[in-house]
Amino acid sequence: MALIREIRQIQKERNNVHAPVECSYCVFRSDGKTYLQLDTYGSVDRKLRGKVRQSIQLDESSARQIKRLIEEAFPTLR
């Protein structure tokens, strides 16, 4: 599990599209702060289907960064 605090851009030489997986989310509060948690699950080929593989948490600051990045990457969503 990871709480994202800061996001920085990098340049990669090789990029590829990954296999699709299921994702769920929840919104919760802790110590007076709101968090968005995204949980991804293994692909259909995994032995342990339905098990959370990664959890990513965003606080308000990192959610603001993600929102800006999404709007830059997909300008038609503005």
Secondary structure by P-SEA (a helix, b strand, c coil): cccccbbbbbbbcbbbbccbbbbbbbbbccccbbbbbbbbbccccccccccccbbbbbcaaaaaaaaaaaaaaccccc
